[in-house]
Amino acid sequence: MSQEAPQNLSTHRKFVPLYHFVVLPILAINFLRALWSFFRGLGHGFHFGSLMAVLMAFCFVAMGLFLRLFALKAQDRVIRLEERLRLQTVLPEELRSRIGEIDSRDFVGLRFASDEQLPELVGQVLNGSLKGQEQIKKAIKTWRPDHFRL
């Protein structure tokens, strides 16, 4: 197994080059080309085939985006479950009883915190001084990498 680079706030996002820099741009170019063709052809009359090409190109773009969003949503649900289990073992009793008060999106940010820093961050989330994944991630001093993210 190869050793992956350490993660931090600026390096934890994952890009899949074939998806982000090839598939999505090709889908976008195809949609724009279909639109251009459709509007250019309107000067010669309406063509149902051109309209269908635009609609299909739009569907491909939407499908490409939704496939990514659906996968990320499923990942967030797994993260929420994993973090609830981790919090049960790491947090002191007074915080453990309040795990249910943590917003689902906050679990996504908390997953990067080390076990040592986690109780402090959870306390800040619960008292309202930390809100949202980005704020939580910025507060992490000891980063716990997640190399299995989508």
C-alpha positions in Angstrom: 0.0 0.0 0.0 1.4 3.4 -1.0 1.9 6.1 1.6 -0.5 9.0 0.9 0.5 12.6 1.5 -0.7 14.1 4.8 -3.9 16.1 4.6 -4.8 19.5 5.9 -7.5 22.1 5.2 -6.0 23.1 1.9 -5.2 19.5 0.6 -8.1 17.4 1.8 -10.5 17.9 -1.1 -10.4 15.1 -3.7 -10.4 15.6 -7.4 -10.8 12.7 -9.8 -9.0 14.0 -12.9 -10.9 11.9 -15.4 -14.2 13.0 -13.9 -13.5 16.6 -13.0 -11.3 17.6 -15.9 -12.4 15.3 -18.7 -16.0 13.9 -18.3 -17.6 17.1 -17.0 -16.0 19.4 -19.5 -16.9 17.1 -22.4 -20.5 16.9 -21.2 -20.6 20.8 -20.9 -19.1 21.3 -24.3 -21.6 18.8 -25.8 -24.5 20.7 -24.2 -23.2 24.1 -25.5 -22.6 22.6 -29.0 -26.2 21.2 -29.0 -27.6 24.6 -27.9 -25.5 26.4 -30.6 -26.7 24.0 -33.3 -30.3 24.3 -32.2 -30.4 28.1 -32.2 -28.4 28.3 -35.4 -30.9 25.9 -37.1 -33.9 27.9 -36.0 -33.2 30.3 -38.9 -34.1 27.4 -41.2 -37.1 26.2 -39.3 -37.8 24.2 -36.1 -36.2 20.7 -36.0 -37.4 18.3 -33.4 -34.1 16.4 -33.7 -32.1 19.4 -32.7 -34.4 20.0 -29.7 -33.9 16.4 -28.6 -30.2 16.7 -29.0 -30.3 19.7 -26.6 -32.5 17.9 -24.1 -30.3 14.7 -24.2 -27.1 16.8 -23.7 -28.8 18.5 -20.8 -29.8 15.1 -19.3 -26.2 13.9 -19.6 -24.9 17.0 -17.8 -27.5 16.6 -15.1 -26.8 12.9 -14.8 -23.1 13.5 -14.4 -23.7 16.0 -11.7 -26.3 13.9 -9.9 -24.2 10.8 -9.9 -21.5 12.8 -8.0 -24.0 14.3 -5.6 -25.7 11.0 -4.9 -22.3 9.4 -4.1 -21.3 12.3 -1.8 -24.7 12.1 0.0 -24.2 8.4 0.6 -20.7 9.1 1.8 -22.0 11.7 4.2 -24.4 9.2 5.7 -21.6 6.7 6.3 -19.5 9.4 7.8 -22.3 10.4 10.2 -22.6 6.7 11.3 -18.8 6.3 11.6 -18.4 9.5 13.6 -21.3 8.7 15.9 -19.6 5.4 16.7 -16.2 7.1 17.2 -17.7 9.8 19.4 -19.2 7.1 21.6 -15.7 5.8 22.4 -13.8 9.1 22.5 -16.0 11.6 24.2 -16.4 12.0 28.0 -19.9 11.0 29.3 -21.2 14.6 29.6 -20.6 15.1 25.8 -21.5 11.6 24.8 -25.0 12.0 26.0 -25.4 15.0 23.6 -24.2 13.4 20.4 -27.7 13.5 19.0 -27.6 17.3 19.1 -24.8 17.5 16.5 -25.9 18.5 13.0 -25.3 16.0 10.3 -23.1 18.4 8.3 -20.9 19.0 11.4 -20.0 15.3 11.5 -18.4 15.7 8.0 -16.1 18.4 9.4 -15.4 16.6 12.7 -14.2 13.4 11.0 -10.9 15.1 10.3 -10.1 15.9 13.9 -7.8 13.8 15.9 -9.2 11.7 18.8 -7.3 14.0 21.2 -8.8 17.2 19.8 -12.3 15.8 19.1 -13.8 16.4 22.6 -12.8 20.1 22.5 -14.2 20.6 19.1 -17.5 18.8 19.9 -17.8 21.0 22.9 -17.4 24.1 20.8 -19.9 22.7 18.2 -22.5 22.0 21.0 -22.1 25.4 22.6 -22.5 27.1 19.2 -19.0 28.7 18.9 -18.2 26.5 15.9 -20.8 26.1 13.1 -20.5 24.3 9.8 -17.9 22.0 8.3 -15.6 24.8 7.1 -15.4 26.5 10.4 -14.8 23.1 12.1 -12.1 22.2 9.6 -10.3 25.5 10.1 -10.2 24.9 13.9 -8.5 21.5 13.6 -4.9 21.6 14.8 -4.1 17.9 14.4 -5.5 16.6 11.2 -6.8 13.0 10.9 -6.6 12.1 7.2 -9.4 10.4 5.3 -8.0 8.8 2.2 -11.2 6.9 1.4 -13.3 10.0 0.6 -15.0 10.4 -2.8 
